[in-house]
Amino acid sequence: MNGLVRAAGCVLWRRSPDGGLEICLVHRPRYDDWSFPKGKLKRGETALEAALREVLEETGHHCAVGAGLPTARYTANGRPKEVSYWAAEATDGAFVPNDEVDRLAWLSPGSARDRLSRPGDRVQLDAFLRAGPADAHA
């Protein structure tokens, strides 16, 4: 194996009460960063299965998966990492802080873009916004 770390996540979104778009970001105290909910694939798990599991584990929300988004490729801890992403609309659930994720924020797209810790994550957000939420769910 080439040491590739495979992970998956979602750009989780919902409509605000006024009809605007809100993007979910999670804060991971271990890294003190803000990112989309994501995590490593477990053995035998597909990327989409991992993405949905990670969204539920990190945000407490179930979601309706939508369009695929660009895959992120970068180096983390000296190893190549590949993160598959999908757009996903939050359907129901509630966030409960835990050791992995201590805070969750629903933000306007512009605020989410500014808060993302890794500038590369903006690629997925921009692709989602270009597709538009009406086109982002199947």
Secondary structure, 3 states (H helix, E strand, C coil): CCCCEEEEEEEEEEECCCCCEEEEEEEECCCCEEECCEEECCCCCCHHHHHHHHHHHHHCEEEEEEEEEEEEEEEECCEEEEEEEEEEEEEEECCCCCCCCCEEEEECHHHHHHHCCCHHHHHHHHHHHHHCHHHCEC
